[in-house]
Amino acid sequence: MENKDTNKGQIEFITDDGEKVPLFVLEQTKVVGVNYLLVTDSEEDEAEAFIMKEIVEDEGQSVYEMVSDDHELLAVSKVFEELLDDVDIEIEE
């Protein structure tokens, strides 16, 4: 899974199957030297949100993958909640 454009606004996420999915970047932050994006599948209220992590590959190219580790997800979601005062992030298990 990857994304090549990390400007705020709409981005195109490419799944492992090659499907292109539009996502909207709400915020970007760096935690312990790692870049994270808070993205959503819609600009409407109550949209699904995802946290993506930048992975630098051997060739030096960056790709973004969904954060799947529960501890990392919880920690980074707290950072995004502090950055965005009006956003509450609920983590589904």
C-alpha distances in whole Angstrom, upper triangle without the diagonal:
4,7,10,13,14,17,19,19,16,13,11,7,5,5,5,8,8,9,10,10,13,13,16,16,19,19,18,20,20,21,22,21,17,16,15,14,15,14,16,15,19,22,24,25,24,21,18,16,13,13,10,11,11,11,13,13,16,16,16,13,11,7,7,6,8,11,13,16,19,21,18,17,21,22,20,20,24,23,22,25,27,26,26,29,29,26,26,23,23,21,21,21
4,7,10,11,14,16,16,14,11,9,6,5,7,8,11,10,11,10,10,12,12,14,14,17,17,16,18,18,20,21,19,16,14,13,12,14,13,15,15,18,21,24,25,24,21,18,16,13,13,10,10,9,9,11,11,15,15,14,11,8,5,5,6,9,12,15,18,20,22,19,18,22,22,19,20,24,23,21,24,26,24,25,28,28,25,26,23,24,22,22,23
4,6,7,11,13,13,11,7,6,5,6,9,11,14,11,12,10,10,10,10,12,11,15,15,14,16,17,19,21,19,16,13,12,11,13,11,14,14,17,18,22,24,23,20,18,16,13,13,10,10,9,11,12,13,16,16,14,11,8,6,6,8,11,14,17,20,22,23,20,19,22,22,19,20,23,22,20,23,25,23,23,26,26,24,25,22,24,23,23,25
4,7,9,12,13,12,8,8,8,9,12,14,16,14,14,12,13,12,12,13,13,16,16,14,17,17,20,22,19,16,13,14,12,15,14,16,17,19,20,24,26,26,23,21,19,17,16,12,13,10,12,12,13,16,14,13,9,7,7,8,11,14,17,20,22,25,26,22,22,25,25,21,22,25,23,21,25,26,24,24,28,28,26,27,25,27,26,27,28
4,6,9,10,9,6,7,9,11,15,17,19,16,16,13,13,12,11,11,10,14,14,12,15,16,20,22,19,16,13,13,11,14,13,15,16,17,18,22,24,24,21,20,18,16,15,13,13,12,14,14,16,19,17,15,12,10,10,10,13,15,18,21,24,26,27,23,22,25,24,21,21,24,22,20,23,24,21,22,25,26,24,26,24,26,26,27,29
4,6,8,9,7,9,10,13,16,18,21,18,18,15,14,12,11,10,8,11,10,9,11,13,16,19,16,14,10,10,8,11,10,13,15,17,17,20,22,23,20,19,16,14,13,11,11,10,13,14,16,20,19,16,13,10,10,9,13,14,16,20,22,24,24,20,19,22,21,18,18,21,18,16,20,21,18,18,22,22,20,22,21,23,23,25,27
4,6,8,8,11,13,16,19,22,24,21,20,17,16,13,11,10,8,10,10,9,12,14,18,21,18,16,13,12,10,12,11,14,16,16,16,19,21,22,20,20,17,16,15,14,15,13,17,17,20,23,22,19,16,14,14,13,16,17,19,23,25,26,26,23,22,24,23,19,20,22,19,17,20,21,17,17,21,21,20,23,22,25,25,27,29
4,7,8,12,14,17,20,23,25,23,21,18,16,13,10,8,5,7,7,8,12,15,18,21,19,17,14,12,9,10,10,12,14,14,13,16,18,19,17,17,15,15,14,14,15,15,18,20,23,26,25,22,19,17,16,14,17,17,19,22,24,25,26,22,21,22,22,18,18,20,17,15,17,18,15,14,18,18,17,20,19,22,23,25,28
4,7,10,13,16,19,22,24,21,20,16,14,10,8,5,5,7,9,11,15,18,21,24,23,20,17,15,11,11,9,10,12,11,10,14,16,18,15,16,14,15,15,15,17,17,20,22,24,28,27,24,21,19,17,16,18,18,20,23,26,26,27,24,22,24,24,20,19,22,20,16,19,20,17,16,19,18,17,20,19,22,23,25,28
4,7,10,13,16,19,20,18,16,12,10,7,6,4,6,9,12,13,17,20,23,26,24,21,18,16,12,12,9,9,10,10,10,13,16,17,14,15,14,14,15,14,17,17,20,22,24,27,26,24,21,18,16,15,16,17,19,22,25,26,27,24,22,24,25,21,20,23,22,18,20,22,19,18,21,20,19,21,20,22,23,24,27
4,6,10,13,16,17,15,13,10,8,6,5,6,7,11,12,13,16,19,21,24,22,19,16,14,11,12,9,10,10,12,12,16,19,19,16,15,14,13,14,12,15,14,17,18,20,23,22,21,17,15,13,11,14,14,17,20,23,25,26,23,21,24,24,20,20,23,22,19,21,23,20,20,23,22,20,22,21,23,23,24,26
4,6,10,13,14,11,10,6,6,5,6,9,10,14,16,16,19,21,23,26,24,21,17,16,13,14,11,12,11,13,14,18,20,21,17,16,15,14,15,13,15,15,17,18,19,22,21,20,17,14,12,11,13,14,17,20,23,25,27,24,22,25,25,22,22,25,24,21,24,26,24,23,26,25,23,24,22,24,23,24,26
4,6,10,11,9,8,6,5,6,7,10,11,14,16,16,18,20,22,24,22,19,16,14,12,13,10,11,10,13,16,19,21,20,17,15,14,12,13,10,13,13,14,16,17,21,20,19,15,13,10,9,9,10,14,16,20,22,24,21,19,22,23,20,20,24,23,20,23,25,23,23,26,25,23,23,21,22,21,21,23
4,7,8,6,6,5,6,9,10,14,15,18,19,19,21,22,24,26,24,21,18,17,15,16,14,14,13,16,19,22,24,23,19,17,16,14,15,13,14,14,15,16,16,19,19,19,15,13,10,10,10,12,15,17,21,23,25,22,21,24,25,22,23,26,26,23,26,29,27,26,30,29,26,27,24,25,23,23,24
4,5,5,5,7,8,11,12,15,17,20,21,20,22,23,24,26,25,21,19,18,16,17,15,15,14,17,20,22,24,23,19,17,16,14,15,13,14,15,15,17,17,20,20,20,17,15,11,11,9,10,14,15,19,21,24,21,20,23,25,22,22,26,26,24,26,29,28,27,30,30,26,26,23,23,21,21,21
4,5,7,10,11,15,16,19,20,23,24,23,24,25,26,27,26,22,21,19,19,20,18,18,17,21,24,26,28,26,23,20,19,16,17,15,16,16,15,17,16,18,19,20,17,15,12,12,10,12,15,15,19,21,24,22,21,24,26,24,24,28,28,26,29,32,30,30,33,33,29,29,26,26,23,22,22
4,6,9,11,15,17,20,22,25,26,26,28,28,29,31,29,26,24,23,21,22,20,20,18,21,25,26,28,27,23,21,21,19,20,18,19,19,19,20,19,22,22,23,20,19,15,15,14,15,18,18,22,24,27,25,24,27,29,27,27,31,31,29,31,34,33,32,35,34,31,31,28,27,25,24,24
4,6,9,13,15,19,20,24,25,24,27,27,29,31,29,25,23,22,20,21,19,19,17,20,23,26,28,27,23,21,21,19,20,17,19,19,18,20,18,21,20,21,18,17,14,14,14,15,19,20,23,26,29,26,25,28,30,27,27,31,31,29,31,34,32,32,35,34,31,31,28,28,27,26,26
4,6,10,13,16,18,22,23,23,26,27,29,31,29,26,24,22,20,20,17,17,14,17,20,22,25,24,20,18,19,17,19,17,19,19,20,22,21,24,23,24,20,19,15,15,14,15,19,20,24,26,28,26,24,28,29,27,26,30,30,27,30,32,31,30,33,32,29,29,26,26,25,24,25
4,7,10,13,15,19,21,21,24,25,27,30,28,24,22,20,18,18,15,14,12,15,17,20,23,22,18,17,17,16,17,16,18,18,19,21,21,24,23,23,19,17,14,14,14,15,19,20,24,26,28,26,24,27,28,25,25,28,28,25,28,30,28,27,31,29,26,27,25,26,24,24,25
4,6,10,13,16,18,19,22,24,26,28,27,23,21,18,15,15,12,11,8,11,14,16,19,18,15,13,13,13,15,14,17,17,19,21,22,25,25,24,20,18,15,13,13,13,17,19,22,24,26,24,21,24,26,23,22,26,25,22,24,27,25,24,27,26,23,24,21,22,21,21,23
4,7,10,13,16,17,20,23,25,28,26,23,20,17,14,14,10,9,7,9,11,14,17,17,13,13,13,13,15,14,17,18,20,22,23,26,26,25,21,18,16,14,15,14,18,20,23,24,27,24,21,24,25,22,21,25,24,21,23,25,23,22,25,23,21,22,20,22,21,21,24
4,7,9,12,13,17,19,22,25,24,20,17,14,11,10,6,6,5,7,9,12,14,15,11,10,9,9,11,11,14,15,18,21,22,26,25,24,20,17,15,12,13,12,15,18,21,22,24,21,18,21,22,19,17,21,20,17,19,22,19,18,21,20,17,19,17,18,18,19,22
4,6,9,11,15,18,20,24,23,20,16,14,10,8,5,5,6,7,7,11,13,14,10,11,9,10,11,12,15,16,19,22,24,27,27,25,22,18,16,14,15,14,16,19,22,22,24,21,18,20,21,18,16,19,18,15,17,19,17,15,18,17,15,17,16,18,18,20,23
4,6,8,11,14,17,20,19,17,13,10,7,6,4,7,9,10,10,13,14,15,12,12,10,10,10,10,13,14,17,19,22,26,25,23,20,17,15,12,14,13,15,18,21,21,22,19,17,19,19,15,14,17,15,12,14,16,14,13,16,16,14,16,15,17,18,20,23
4,7,10,14,16,20,20,17,14,11,8,6,6,7,10,10,9,12,12,13,11,12,9,10,10,12,14,16,19,22,25,28,28,25,23,19,18,15,16,15,16,19,21,21,21,19,16,17,17,14,12,14,13,9,11,13,10,9,12,12,10,13,12,15,17,19,22
4,7,11,13,17,16,14,11,8,6,5,7,10,14,14,13,16,16,16,15,14,11,11,10,11,12,14,17,20,23,26,26,23,21,18,17,14,16,15,15,18,20,20,20,17,15,16,15,12,11,13,10,7,10,11,8,8,12,13,11,13,13,16,17,20,23
4,7,10,14,13,11,7,6,5,6,9,12,16,17,16,19,19,19,18,17,13,12,10,10,10,11,14,16,20,23,23,20,18,15,14,12,14,14,14,18,19,19,19,15,14,16,14,11,11,13,10,8,12,12,9,11,14,16,14,16,15,18,18,21,23
4,7,10,10,8,6,5,7,8,12,15,19,20,20,22,22,22,20,19,15,14,11,11,10,11,14,16,20,23,23,20,19,15,15,13,15,15,14,17,18,18,17,14,13,14,12,9,11,12,8,8,11,11,9,11,15,17,15,17,15,19,18,22,23
4,7,6,5,4,6,9,11,15,18,22,23,23,26,25,25,23,22,18,16,12,11,10,10,13,14,18,20,21,18,18,14,15,13,15,15,14,17,17,18,16,13,14,15,12,9,12,13,10,10,14,13,12,15,18,20,18,19,18,21,20,23,24
4,5,5,7,8,11,13,16,20,23,25,25,27,27,26,24,22,19,16,13,12,10,11,13,15,19,21,23,20,19,16,17,15,15,15,13,16,15,16,14,10,12,13,9,8,11,11,9,11,14,13,13,16,18,21,19,19,17,20,19,22,23
4,6,9,10,14,16,20,23,26,29,29,31,30,29,28,26,22,19,16,15,12,12,13,15,18,20,22,19,19,17,18,16,17,17,15,17,16,17,14,12,14,15,11,11,14,14,12,14,17,16,16,19,22,24,22,23,21,23,22,25,25
4,7,10,13,16,19,23,26,28,28,31,31,30,28,26,22,20,16,14,11,10,11,12,15,17,19,16,16,14,15,15,16,17,15,18,17,19,17,14,16,17,14,13,16,17,14,16,19,18,17,20,23,26,24,24,22,25,23,26,27
4,7,10,13,16,20,23,25,25,28,28,27,25,23,19,16,12,11,7,7,8,10,13,16,17,14,14,11,12,11,12,13,12,15,15,17,15,11,13,15,13,11,14,15,13,14,17,17,16,19,22,24,22,22,20,22,21,23,24
4,7,10,13,17,20,22,22,25,25,25,22,20,17,14,10,8,6,5,8,10,14,17,18,15,14,10,11,9,11,12,12,15,15,17,16,13,13,15,13,10,13,15,12,12,16,16,14,17,20,22,20,20,18,21,20,22,23
4,7,10,13,16,19,19,22,22,21,19,17,13,10,7,6,5,6,10,12,16,19,20,17,16,12,11,8,9,10,9,13,14,15,15,11,10,13,12,8,10,12,10,9,13,14,13,14,18,19,16,17,15,17,16,19,20
4,6,10,13,15,15,18,18,18,15,14,10,8,6,5,7,8,12,15,18,21,22,19,17,13,12,8,10,9,10,14,15,16,16,13,12,14,13,10,10,13,11,9,13,14,12,13,16,17,14,16,14,16,16,18,20
4,7,11,12,13,15,15,14,12,11,7,6,5,7,9,12,15,18,21,25,25,23,20,16,15,11,12,10,10,14,15,15,16,13,11,13,13,9,8,11,10,7,10,13,11,10,14,14,11,12,10,13,13,15,18
4,7,9,10,12,13,13,10,9,6,5,6,7,11,13,16,19,21,25,25,23,20,17,15,11,12,10,12,14,17,17,19,16,13,15,16,13,11,15,14,11,13,16,14,13,16,15,12,14,12,14,14,16,18
4,6,7,9,10,10,6,6,4,6,9,10,14,16,19,22,24,28,28,27,24,20,17,14,14,12,14,16,19,18,20,18,15,17,18,15,13,16,16,13,14,17,16,14,17,15,12,13,11,13,14,15,18
4,7,9,11,10,6,6,7,8,12,13,16,18,21,24,26,29,29,28,25,21,18,15,15,13,16,17,20,21,23,21,18,20,21,19,17,20,20,17,18,21,20,17,20,18,15,16,14,15,16,16,19
4,5,8,9,6,7,9,11,14,16,19,21,24,27,29,33,32,31,27,24,21,19,19,17,19,21,24,23,25,24,20,22,23,21,18,21,21,18,18,21,20,17,19,17,15,16,15,16,17,18,21
4,7,9,7,10,10,13,16,17,21,22,26,28,30,34,34,32,29,25,23,20,21,19,21,23,26,25,27,25,21,23,24,21,18,21,21,17,17,20,18,15,17,15,13,15,15,17,19,20,23
4,7,6,10,11,15,17,20,23,25,29,31,33,37,37,35,32,29,26,23,23,21,22,24,27,26,28,26,23,23,25,22,19,22,22,18,18,21,19,16,17,14,13,15,15,16,18,19,23
4,6,9,11,14,17,20,23,26,29,32,35,38,39,36,33,30,28,24,24,21,22,24,26,24,26,25,21,21,23,21,18,19,20,17,16,19,18,14,15,12,10,12,12,14,16,17,21
4,7,9,13,16,19,22,25,28,31,34,37,38,36,33,29,27,23,22,19,20,21,23,21,23,23,19,19,21,19,16,18,19,16,15,18,18,15,16,12,10,10,10,11,13,14,17
4,6,10,13,16,20,22,25,28,30,34,35,33,30,26,23,20,19,16,18,19,21,20,22,21,18,18,21,18,15,18,19,16,15,19,18,15,17,14,11,12,11,11,13,13,17
4,7,10,13,17,20,22,26,28,31,32,30,27,24,21,17,16,13,14,15,18,17,19,18,15,16,18,16,13,17,18,15,15,19,18,16,18,16,12,12,10,10,10,10,14
4,7,10,13,17,19,23,25,29,29,28,25,21,18,15,14,11,12,13,16,15,17,15,12,13,15,13,10,14,14,11,12,16,15,13,16,14,11,10,8,9,9,11,14
4,6,10,13,16,19,21,25,26,24,22,18,15,11,10,7,8,10,13,13,15,13,9,12,13,11,9,13,14,11,13,16,15,15,17,17,13,13,10,11,10,11,13
4,7,10,13,16,19,23,24,22,19,16,13,10,8,6,6,9,11,11,13,10,7,10,11,8,8,11,11,9,12,15,14,14,17,17,14,13,10,12,11,13,14
4,7,9,13,15,19,20,18,16,12,10,6,5,4,5,9,11,13,14,11,9,13,13,10,11,14,13,12,15,17,16,17,20,20,17,17,14,16,14,16,17
4,6,10,13,16,17,15,14,10,8,5,5,6,6,10,11,13,14,10,10,13,13,10,12,15,14,13,16,18,17,18,22,22,19,20,17,18,16,18,19
4,6,10,13,14,12,10,6,6,4,7,9,10,13,14,17,17,13,14,17,16,13,15,18,16,16,19,20,19,20,24,25,22,23,20,22,20,22,23
4,6,10,11,10,8,6,5,6,7,10,11,13,14,18,18,14,15,19,18,15,18,21,19,19,23,24,22,24,27,28,26,26,23,24,22,23,24
4,7,8,6,6,4,6,9,11,14,14,17,18,21,21,18,19,22,21,19,21,24,22,22,25,26,25,26,30,31,29,29,26,28,26,27,27
4,5,5,5,6,7,10,12,15,16,18,19,23,23,20,21,25,24,22,24,27,25,25,29,30,28,30,33,34,32,32,29,30,28,29,29
4,5,7,9,11,14,15,19,20,21,22,26,26,23,24,28,27,25,28,30,28,28,32,33,31,33,37,38,35,36,33,34,31,32,32
4,6,9,11,15,17,20,22,24,25,28,28,25,27,30,29,26,29,32,30,29,33,34,32,34,37,39,36,37,34,35,33,34,34
4,6,10,13,16,19,20,23,24,27,27,23,25,28,26,24,27,29,27,27,30,31,29,31,34,36,33,34,32,33,31,33,33
4,7,10,13,17,18,21,23,26,26,23,23,27,26,23,25,28,26,25,29,30,27,29,33,34,31,32,30,31,29,31,31
4,7,10,13,15,18,19,23,23,19,20,23,22,19,21,24,22,21,25,26,24,25,29,30,27,28,26,28,26,27,28
4,7,10,12,15,17,20,21,18,18,21,21,18,20,23,21,20,24,25,23,24,28,29,26,26,24,25,23,24,25
4,7,9,12,15,17,18,15,14,18,18,15,16,20,18,17,20,22,20,21,25,25,22,23,20,21,19,21,21
4,6,9,11,14,16,13,12,16,16,14,15,19,18,17,20,22,21,22,25,25,22,22,19,19,17,18,18
4,6,9,11,14,11,9,13,14,12,13,16,16,15,18,20,20,20,23,23,19,19,15,16,13,14,15
4,6,8,10,7,6,10,11,9,10,14,14,14,16,19,18,19,22,22,19,18,14,14,12,13,13
4,6,9,8,7,10,12,12,12,15,16,16,18,21,21,22,24,24,21,19,15,15,11,11,11
4,6,5,6,9,10,11,12,14,16,16,18,20,21,22,24,25,21,19,16,15,12,12,11
4,6,5,6,9,10,10,12,15,15,16,19,20,21,22,23,19,17,14,12,9,10,9
4,5,5,6,9,10,11,13,15,16,17,19,20,22,23,20,17,14,14,11,13,12
4,5,5,6,8,10,11,12,14,16,17,18,20,22,18,17,14,14,12,14,14
4,6,5,6,9,10,11,12,14,15,16,18,19,16,14,10,11,8,11,11
4,6,5,6,9,10,11,13,15,15,17,18,14,12,9,9,8,11,11
4,6,5,7,9,10,11,13,15,16,18,15,14,11,12,11,14,15
4,5,5,6,9,10,11,12,15,16,13,13,10,12,11,15,16
4,5,5,6,9,10,10,12,13,10,9,7,9,9,12,14
4,5,5,6,9,10,11,13,10,9,8,10,11,15,16
4,5,5,6,9,11,13,11,11,10,13,14,17,19
4,5,5,6,9,10,8,9,8,12,13,16,19
4,5,5,6,8,6,6,7,10,12,16,18
4,6,6,9,9,9,11,14,16,19,22
4,6,9,9,11,12,15,17,21,23
4,6,6,9,10,14,16,20,23
4,6,8,11,14,17,21,24
4,7,10,13,16,19,23
4,6,10,13,16,19
4,6,10,13,16
4,6,10,13
4,6,10
4,6
4
